[in-house]
Structure formats: C-alpha cells, structure tokens
Amino acid sequence: MRVLVLLLLLAACATPSPRMMGAIRHDIRLQGMDFAVFHKDDRAQVMRLTFAARPSVAVIRPLMEQAAAQTTGCTVIPFGVTARTPRDTGVATFDLDCWGALSPRPDS
C-alpha cells in the first residue's frame, strides 16, 4: 500500500522528461490555467497543472503554446509540437526559435 501511495505522489509531480533534465522551470497562469514550462536550448516542454474535466485540444494547445512563448521569450515554431499522444492536453513539447531573444543570430 505504501508503494502505491509513493507512486501516486511521484506521478503527480511536474517533472520534465529525461531529455529535458536540467531545464529552467517557469510557472505561468493563463486564463485561469496553471502551466509549468521547462526550457532547454531550443525546446520547451509545457505541462498543464490545472485539472480540466473535458480538456479540449483546440482551447488548451494554444494556451500551452502561449505559455512557452511568454516564459522563454522565444517564438514557437509552427507545427513544431510533439505530444505523447496526438490529442494530449497534459504535456506538449515545442520547438523554439530563440535567435535574437536569447542569443544573436549567427551570420550566414
């Protein structure tokens, strides 16, 4: 029983995926929903922390994208989103264009 309780507590933690370990965490609230954003290099992993009874990808995914852009100062690359499952509204990873926001664009 104790093991089950421990597993449930660990599953409830907002920790990034192994690929995002060492990322900088930002917390943000948008339209009453809380998100944790983990930023590392040119990627951001966004986790919805607020319970949604009937989450809608059409509503939540743009909020996740906005959370990534606002907290990192980068531009989210269109169609650069991945999720564990196609309609997942709990966790999504976004590709970012940070040139000019975090470091100068290299001359081509």
N, C-alpha and C positions, 0 to 999 in steps of 0.2 A: 504494500500500500504506500509506503514512504517513497519507494522508487517512482511510482505513478505520480505522486504529488510533485516530486522533484522534476520529472519530465514535463509536466504541465507548466510548472513555473518557468522552466528554461524555454519552452516553446513560446511563451508569452513575451519573452524579451525581444526587443527590437535590436537585433544584431545583424550586421551585414553578412553577405555571403562570403565564403573564404576568399574569393577573388578580390573582394573589397576591404579585406582586413587592413587596418592602418589608415583607413579613410577618415576624413574630417566629418564629424557629425554636425548637422544643423537641424534645429527643430523649427517648424513653422505651422501656423494655423491659417487656413484659407476657407472661407465660407463655412466656418464652424467645424471644420475637419482638421484634425492634427496629423501631421506627417513628419517622419524622420527622414532626412536626406543625408546620404553618405556620399561624399565627393572625393574621388581619387583620380588624378590625371585628367583624362578626357571622358570620364564616365561618372554618372550619378545613379545611385540606387535609391529609390524612393519607396518608403513603407507607409501605408495608411495605418495610423494608430487608433483612429476612431471607429467604433463599430458602426456598420451600415447594414440595416436589416435586409434590404434588397438593393445591393450595390449595382449601379449602372455604369458600364464602361464609358458610355457617352458623356456622363457627368463627371465621374471620378478621374478618368485618364487625363483630361485636360487640366484638372487641378494638380495632378501629380507632375505633369509637365511644367506647369507654372511654378510649383514648389521647387523643382530642380533649377529652373532658370533664375528665380529670385534669390535663392540661397547661395548659388555658385557664382552668379554674375556672368554666366556663360549663356550662349544661345543653344537651345536644344535642336539637334539635327533632325529635320523631318524624316519620319519613317525609321529613325534610329532607336526604336524602343524594342526591348525584349521583355517577355514575361514568362513566368514558369509555365503558365497555361495561357492560351490565346486571349481569354476573357478575364484574366486575373486582375482584380482591382485592389489587391492587398500589397503586392510588390511588383515594381517595374524598374528596369534599368534603361537609362537613356544615354545615348552618345551625345557628347557636347563639343561645341566649337568654342574654345576658350581664347583663341588668339585675340589679342588686344585687351581682353578682360583680365587675364592673369599673367600673360607674358606677351612680349612683342611678336608680331608675325615675322617669321624668317623671310628674308628677301629671296625671291626665286631667281 
